[in-house]
């Protein structure tokens, strides 16, 4: 199958949209796939069966410091119908339009030419976004685990300090009582 055809409807891509795994389908095909799984909070890619969440968040509702980490579940692609093969030019003149290499680091949808290399770049970009999202998720899990472990260690240390404090007070009280009885025994007339 040619890279510019949809694997669901087997037609040319109409409003191409990429799943987080990087596979590209028509927007209407993805929409119908998602509606089949609407009671669920996640769906699977029809090609590789990779699961991913369907939850979408309005970026305007996110705090500013979290917005760079937000990745939408679907990415719209814009395909040009040019037959010219895109070239990655690292030494392009400053006034030239951005090349695919410069555009690959951008998180916004960018125009992509309909050749296998450009579709592969789009797939890799979507895969990179998915890896970043997964890395963010693992980082949050690690921070949560560190917090839980830190709280457990603090609680354990606090409990041990309290136990040692009570034990020390008990030993000191017993020692003072023993000394008092020893003094009373040595001098029987000094009772208070």
Buried (B, 14 or more C-beta within 10 A) or exposed (E): EEBBBBBBBEEEBEBBBBBBBBBBBBBBBBBEBBEEEEEEEEBBBBBEEBEBEEEEEEEEEEEEEEEEBBBEBBBEBEBEEEEEEBEEEEEBEEEEEEBBBBBBEEBEBBBBBBBEBBBEBBBEBBBBBBEBBEEBEEEEEEEEEEEEEEEEEEEEEEEEEEEEEEEEEEEEEEEEEEEEEEEEEEEEEEEE
